[in-house]
């Protein structure tokens, strides 16, 4: 019964998070820990595998159907995200699980706060490190030297925790980089793939993956993400932002509650 309940919840999480171009690790991890009671590090490795499967599924929809992945932006960030996520996954076993959970909750709350305030950094054109992007019907200027350091730090931490980092990377490229919301969410599906694949390899090398559960839940998240990704364009942008913030806050509070249990 616990396994069936977990499958149902994971399907729902995948469906909802895919609407926002997110990996769902903020909820996969606490769900697996809470219901199945497996060790944190094993749950983290399994969670990363689910995010990896979901990212591949989401990319097919966001790119082929919605044309929302800015590939040039994605590839400018991918090396930093992938390398730091791998290091985070590999070295996570040397860090206290309690500390990782606290960092997880704190980062989510800080991210939600800045997304809600929506005070973007004004980027001056033609400055060193500023890249002007024309994508579809939109254009924006992103200061890569301002964006890359926090993206690197977050990728390291989320690699340790076993989540995708989209809940933290999306606000950074929106608020510091000026990337439009839908483009940020669409592009994030590829960044999730880069982060989760490297983090997964790091966890797998340390034996922190339950393969049986990963296969069962992997098929579940693929099904849910195919439904959720297709709903994205039907949601108003303001509702996307508020929904994104709500997910971050609830996930952070859930993990804080788990610390006390």
Secondary structure, DSSP 4 states (H G I P E B T S, - for coil): -HHHHHHHHHHHHHHHHHTTT---HHHHHHHIIIII---HHHHHHHHHHHHHHHHHHHHHHHHHTT----HHHHHHHHHHHHHHHHHHHHHGGGS-HHHHHHHHHHHHHHHHHHHHHT-PPPPPTTSTTEEEEEETTEEEEEEHHHHHHHHHHHHHHHHHHTS--HHHHHHHHHHTT---HHHHHHHHHHHHHHHHHHHHHHHHHTT---HHHHHHHHHHHHHHHHHHHHHGGGS-HHHHHHHHHHHHHHHHHHHHHHHH-
